């Protein structure tokens, strides 16, 4: 009994090992096995190609999202650089114009100063010249105006 059981298990094991369709017939099924291996291989290749194309499209989507997310910041940096360049350029031009042109003193011309004094006398004001400014006082000696003569 034990030998029969061992024989039966051996037959089942061999049939599973050699992929026989019928475990009780020990005929050679190499042709069926080669066809099954080829079919399984074709299915596996198709699955891997589908997975590869899915992965490739996913990578393309990720790259597109990266470019789309970076593009506004890149444009902002470019615009800010252009604006800063323009500001620095114009500040340089203004500085150059100020340093190359002769400066004119803020002291009023002598006829204008005399005319200002005569106008103040007529209206009852007194003009006092001190350091870099003209001080205008009223009749009660209260300061009512001030004008810088020099920068």
FISE-884659 format. One line per field, with one value per residue: residue number from 0; residue in three letters; x, y negated, z negated of N, C-alpha, C in turn. Coordinates in nm, 3 decimals. Layout:
BEGIN
nr c(NUM ...);
rest c(ala ...);
neast c(X ...);
nnorth c(Y ...);
nup c(Z ...);
caeast c(X ...);
canorth c(Y ...);
caup c(Z ...);
ceast c(X ...);
cnorth c(Y ...);
cup c(Z ...);
//
This chain:
BEGIN
nr c(0 1 2 3 4 5 6 7 8 9 10 11 12 13 14 15 16 17 18 19 20 21 22 23 24 25 26 27 28 29 30 31 32 33 34 35 36 37 38 39 40 41 42 43 44 45 46 47 48 49 50 51 52 53 54 55 56 57 58 59 60 61 62 63 64 65 66 67 68 69 70 71 72 73 74 75 76 77 78 79 80 81 82 83 84 85 86 87 88 89 90 91 92 93 94 95 96 97 98 99 100 101 102 103 104 105 106 107 108 109 110 111 112 113 114 115 116 117 118 119 120 121 122 123 124 125 126 127 128 129 130 131 132 133 134 135 136 137 138 139 140 141 142 143 144 145 146 147 148 149 150);
rest c(unk unk unk unk unk unk unk unk unk unk unk unk unk unk unk unk unk unk unk unk unk unk unk unk unk unk unk unk unk unk unk unk unk unk unk unk unk unk unk unk unk unk unk unk unk unk unk unk unk unk unk unk unk unk unk unk unk unk unk unk unk unk unk unk unk unk unk unk unk unk unk unk unk unk unk unk unk unk unk unk unk unk unk unk unk unk unk unk unk unk unk unk unk unk unk unk unk unk unk unk unk unk unk unk unk unk unk unk unk unk unk unk unk unk unk unk unk unk unk unk unk unk unk unk unk unk unk unk unk unk unk unk unk unk unk unk unk unk unk unk unk unk unk unk unk unk unk unk unk unk unk);
neast c(0.081 0.188 0.389 0.244 0.118 0.339 0.433 0.224 0.234 0.486 0.437 0.252 0.412 0.616 0.462 0.380 0.625 0.722 0.518 0.295 -0.018 -0.192 -0.165 -0.135 -0.040 0.264 0.374 0.576 0.575 0.699 0.664 0.421 0.496 0.701 0.550 0.378 0.562 0.660 0.425 0.371 0.600 0.563 0.334 0.437 0.635 0.473 0.334 0.545 0.629 0.401 0.406 0.648 0.589 0.390 0.537 0.716 0.544 0.454 0.692 0.731 0.512 0.577 0.812 0.706 0.536 0.728 0.863 0.655 0.601 0.838 0.873 0.719 0.862 1.114 1.065 0.993 1.237 1.394 1.257 1.278 1.555 1.596 1.455 1.598 1.842 1.775 1.707 1.952 2.108 1.983 2.015 2.289 2.326 2.199 2.361 2.603 2.534 2.491 2.743 2.908 2.808 2.842 2.797 2.545 2.534 2.303 2.258 2.079 2.079 2.246 2.086 1.833 1.833 1.858 1.617 1.441 1.494 1.415 1.141 1.064 1.112 0.921 0.688 0.713 0.880 1.184 1.497 1.747 2.074 2.232 2.492 2.425 2.173 1.880 1.696 1.368 1.201 0.915 0.747 0.729 0.953 0.944 1.021 0.935 0.995 1.228 1.512 1.729 2.062 2.280 2.362);
nnorth c(0.118 -0.116 -0.150 -0.174 -0.409 -0.579 -0.547 -0.657 -0.925 -0.986 -0.978 -1.185 -1.398 -1.390 -1.443 -1.701 -1.819 -1.785 -1.899 -1.765 -1.705 -1.514 -1.345 -1.074 -0.976 -0.935 -1.075 -1.245 -1.587 -1.804 -1.973 -2.103 -2.231 -2.407 -2.569 -2.684 -2.820 -3.003 -3.148 -3.249 -3.405 -3.593 -3.721 -3.827 -3.999 -4.181 -4.287 -4.408 -4.596 -4.757 -4.851 -4.989 -5.190 -5.323 -5.415 -5.580 -5.776 -5.881 -5.990 -6.188 -6.352 -6.437 -6.582 -6.786 -6.911 -7.005 -7.193 -7.371 -7.462 -7.591 -7.788 -8.042 -8.154 -8.179 -8.366 -8.581 -8.634 -8.708 -8.939 -9.100 -9.132 -9.275 -9.512 -9.605 -9.645 -9.855 -10.058 -10.093 -10.176 -10.422 -10.561 -10.582 -10.742 -10.977 -11.043 -11.085 -11.304 -11.495 -11.518 -11.603 -11.842 -12.191 -12.319 -12.539 -12.813 -12.856 -13.106 -13.402 -13.624 -13.943 -14.174 -14.061 -14.008 -14.268 -14.374 -14.215 -14.299 -14.567 -14.534 -14.407 -14.613 -14.800 -14.669 -14.650 -14.463 -14.306 -14.211 -13.983 -13.878 -13.578 -13.349 -13.094 -13.166 -13.367 -13.557 -13.648 -13.897 -14.023 -14.335 -14.313 -14.177 -13.902 -13.586 -13.523 -13.410 -13.215 -13.166 -12.965 -13.028 -12.895 -12.559);
nup c(0.000 -0.079 0.110 0.343 0.300 0.285 0.546 0.691 0.601 0.698 0.971 1.000 0.918 1.114 1.340 1.287 1.287 1.548 1.689 1.795 1.951 1.871 1.577 1.553 1.784 1.929 2.149 2.385 2.376 2.490 2.708 2.654 2.423 2.517 2.683 2.497 2.337 2.522 2.574 2.317 2.289 2.494 2.398 2.161 2.260 2.396 2.177 2.037 2.226 2.233 1.972 1.980 2.169 2.027 1.809 1.945 2.050 1.811 1.711 1.906 1.852 1.595 1.646 1.808 1.623 1.445 1.604 1.657 1.401 1.333 1.522 1.480 1.261 1.369 1.573 1.409 1.277 1.496 1.587 1.356 1.345 1.582 1.523 1.299 1.423 1.600 1.415 1.278 1.494 1.565 1.325 1.324 1.552 1.465 1.246 1.383 1.541 1.342 1.228 1.435 1.533 1.472 1.145 1.027 0.816 0.545 0.459 0.485 0.762 0.754 0.832 0.795 0.522 0.416 0.509 0.367 0.106 0.117 0.168 -0.069 -0.254 -0.175 -0.245 -0.515 -0.631 -0.751 -0.629 -0.710 -0.665 -0.718 -0.764 -0.553 -0.469 -0.415 -0.640 -0.720 -0.890 -1.069 -1.165 -1.440 -1.511 -1.466 -1.331 -1.002 -0.760 -0.559 -0.357 -0.177 -0.080 0.028 0.138);
caeast c(0.000 0.274 0.460 0.151 0.100 0.463 0.437 0.125 0.290 0.596 0.379 0.196 0.525 0.679 0.374 0.388 0.758 0.734 0.400 0.208 -0.157 -0.255 -0.059 -0.121 0.026 0.399 0.419 0.659 0.496 0.793 0.609 0.322 0.570 0.767 0.446 0.331 0.670 0.661 0.306 0.393 0.703 0.501 0.246 0.523 0.696 0.368 0.308 0.661 0.624 0.294 0.457 0.751 0.525 0.322 0.642 0.768 0.446 0.455 0.811 0.705 0.419 0.652 0.900 0.622 0.493 0.844 0.888 0.544 0.611 0.958 0.866 0.683 0.970 1.221 1.025 1.001 1.378 1.440 1.197 1.338 1.691 1.587 1.414 1.712 1.941 1.730 1.719 2.095 2.153 1.934 2.080 2.424 2.316 2.167 2.482 2.700 2.491 2.511 2.886 2.978 2.758 2.886 2.691 2.511 2.503 2.164 2.253 2.010 2.161 2.247 1.968 1.717 1.844 1.825 1.474 1.374 1.509 1.330 1.003 1.043 1.106 0.793 0.580 0.737 0.959 1.327 1.572 1.878 2.152 2.320 2.558 2.381 2.031 1.820 1.587 1.272 1.132 0.810 0.771 0.740 1.075 0.915 1.068 0.822 1.039 1.367 1.551 1.867 2.141 2.368 2.322);
canorth c(0.000 -0.231 -0.157 -0.223 -0.552 -0.647 -0.547 -0.755 -1.058 -1.006 -1.006 -1.321 -1.490 -1.393 -1.509 -1.844 -1.863 -1.787 -1.969 -1.677 -1.741 -1.403 -1.296 -0.929 -0.938 -0.989 -1.098 -1.364 -1.705 -1.915 -2.067 -2.183 -2.315 -2.513 -2.662 -2.758 -2.911 -3.111 -3.231 -3.323 -3.506 -3.700 -3.796 -3.901 -4.109 -4.282 -4.354 -4.494 -4.710 -4.845 -4.915 -5.085 -5.308 -5.395 -5.483 -5.685 -5.886 -5.942 -6.076 -6.305 -6.438 -6.497 -6.684 -6.897 -6.982 -7.077 -7.310 -7.465 -7.524 -7.673 -7.895 -8.175 -8.206 -8.217 -8.493 -8.683 -8.667 -8.779 -9.074 -9.176 -9.166 -9.382 -9.636 -9.652 -9.698 -9.987 -10.153 -10.122 -10.253 -10.560 -10.626 -10.616 -10.858 -11.095 -11.077 -11.138 -11.439 -11.584 -11.541 -11.668 -11.978 -12.280 -12.349 -12.680 -12.844 -12.890 -13.246 -13.482 -13.729 -14.066 -14.257 -13.997 -14.026 -14.408 -14.391 -14.148 -14.385 -14.686 -14.489 -14.381 -14.742 -14.863 -14.598 -14.656 -14.348 -14.328 -14.093 -13.970 -13.775 -13.508 -13.229 -13.048 -13.187 -13.498 -13.548 -13.757 -13.927 -14.124 -14.454 -14.274 -14.099 -13.758 -13.522 -13.484 -13.340 -13.177 -13.123 -12.918 -13.092 -12.794 -12.419);
caup c(0.000 -0.085 0.236 0.444 0.271 0.326 0.691 0.737 0.572 0.790 1.103 0.994 0.911 1.246 1.435 1.260 1.323 1.693 1.740 1.873 1.932 1.798 1.489 1.560 1.909 1.926 2.285 2.397 2.415 2.509 2.805 2.582 2.328 2.591 2.729 2.379 2.298 2.621 2.551 2.192 2.315 2.573 2.307 2.067 2.336 2.419 2.049 2.006 2.317 2.186 1.849 2.021 2.231 1.920 1.734 2.031 2.054 1.678 1.704 1.989 1.778 1.483 1.703 1.850 1.502 1.392 1.688 1.638 1.268 1.325 1.620 1.426 1.178 1.459 1.634 1.305 1.257 1.616 1.584 1.245 1.386 1.681 1.455 1.218 1.518 1.646 1.304 1.257 1.610 1.556 1.210 1.370 1.642 1.382 1.171 1.477 1.579 1.227 1.200 1.546 1.554 1.364 1.048 1.017 0.676 0.520 0.416 0.585 0.824 0.677 0.855 0.736 0.377 0.387 0.532 0.256 -0.012 0.132 0.153 -0.211 -0.323 -0.144 -0.314 -0.658 -0.677 -0.757 -0.583 -0.772 -0.597 -0.812 -0.708 -0.421 -0.449 -0.438 -0.737 -0.703 -1.015 -1.057 -1.245 -1.581 -1.515 -1.463 -1.206 -0.919 -0.640 -0.553 -0.222 -0.170 0.025 0.090 0.115);
ceast c(0.087 0.349 0.370 0.130 0.224 0.474 0.342 0.176 0.406 0.544 0.322 0.309 0.593 0.592 0.374 0.522 0.773 0.614 0.319 0.065 -0.231 -0.148 -0.038 -0.063 0.160 0.450 0.493 0.575 0.586 0.740 0.506 0.393 0.639 0.666 0.395 0.436 0.674 0.543 0.321 0.496 0.645 0.410 0.330 0.590 0.594 0.338 0.422 0.665 0.515 0.337 0.562 0.689 0.450 0.424 0.698 0.672 0.438 0.575 0.793 0.612 0.491 0.744 0.821 0.576 0.608 0.869 0.779 0.554 0.733 0.947 0.824 0.793 1.087 1.189 1.030 1.144 1.430 1.385 1.259 1.480 1.689 1.550 1.528 1.819 1.903 1.745 1.864 2.149 2.109 1.994 2.223 2.423 2.287 2.291 2.586 2.663 2.514 2.658 2.958 2.930 2.806 2.768 2.670 2.476 2.357 2.148 2.182 2.103 2.144 2.127 1.843 1.717 1.810 1.676 1.394 1.381 1.419 1.182 0.971 1.032 0.972 0.679 0.601 0.811 1.105 1.397 1.709 1.949 2.244 2.368 2.508 2.234 1.992 1.703 1.499 1.195 1.023 0.840 0.785 0.865 1.049 0.958 0.947 0.866 1.189 1.398 1.698 1.938 2.228 2.317 2.401);
cnorth c(-0.126 -0.249 -0.210 -0.374 -0.631 -0.653 -0.652 -0.897 -1.089 -1.042 -1.148 -1.424 -1.502 -1.465 -1.660 -1.900 -1.875 -1.849 -1.882 -1.717 -1.632 -1.341 -1.145 -0.883 -1.006 -1.007 -1.232 -1.480 -1.825 -2.018 -2.158 -2.278 -2.430 -2.617 -2.746 -2.858 -3.030 -3.205 -3.313 -3.433 -3.623 -3.786 -3.882 -4.019 -4.219 -4.358 -4.451 -4.616 -4.809 -4.920 -5.020 -5.209 -5.390 -5.476 -5.600 -5.804 -5.956 -6.035 -6.202 -6.403 -6.508 -6.607 -6.807 -6.978 -7.060 -7.204 -7.415 -7.532 -7.616 -7.797 -8.032 -8.236 -8.252 -8.350 -8.608 -8.727 -8.747 -8.922 -9.159 -9.219 -9.280 -9.514 -9.692 -9.709 -9.836 -10.093 -10.192 -10.206 -10.399 -10.632 -10.667 -10.737 -10.986 -11.139 -11.141 -11.282 -11.538 -11.615 -11.612 -11.810 -12.067 -12.314 -12.500 -12.709 -12.886 -13.034 -13.328 -13.591 -13.860 -14.156 -14.195 -14.015 -14.170 -14.434 -14.328 -14.235 -14.509 -14.650 -14.465 -14.512 -14.809 -14.799 -14.593 -14.536 -14.384 -14.199 -14.098 -13.854 -13.711 -13.378 -13.196 -13.076 -13.332 -13.478 -13.670 -13.773 -14.030 -14.241 -14.422 -14.188 -13.949 -13.704 -13.474 -13.410 -13.313 -13.128 -13.084 -12.987 -12.992 -12.656 -12.359);
cup c(0.000 0.046 0.345 0.424 0.312 0.477 0.748 0.715 0.667 0.928 1.106 0.994 1.047 1.347 1.412 1.303 1.474 1.762 1.834 1.847 1.852 1.709 1.501 1.692 1.911 2.068 2.290 2.449 2.433 2.608 2.738 2.488 2.401 2.639 2.612 2.333 2.393 2.602 2.423 2.211 2.394 2.486 2.214 2.137 2.361 2.291 2.015 2.099 2.276 2.061 1.883 2.084 2.127 1.839 1.815 2.038 1.919 1.662 1.789 1.920 1.664 1.535 1.748 1.730 1.441 1.472 1.666 1.502 1.257 1.414 1.563 1.341 1.264 1.527 1.533 1.282 1.376 1.616 1.473 1.281 1.488 1.616 1.372 1.309 1.568 1.538 1.281 1.372 1.597 1.436 1.248 1.463 1.563 1.306 1.263 1.517 1.465 1.205 1.313 1.570 1.440 1.272 1.042 0.872 0.660 0.471 0.524 0.641 0.746 0.707 0.793 0.584 0.338 0.406 0.418 0.129 -0.002 0.117 0.005 -0.288 -0.299 -0.222 -0.465 -0.713 -0.677 -0.715 -0.646 -0.702 -0.701 -0.747 -0.567 -0.395 -0.472 -0.533 -0.721 -0.835 -0.989 -1.151 -1.393 -1.605 -1.530 -1.327 -1.126 -0.791 -0.641 -0.412 -0.225 -0.056 0.099 0.056 0.001);
//
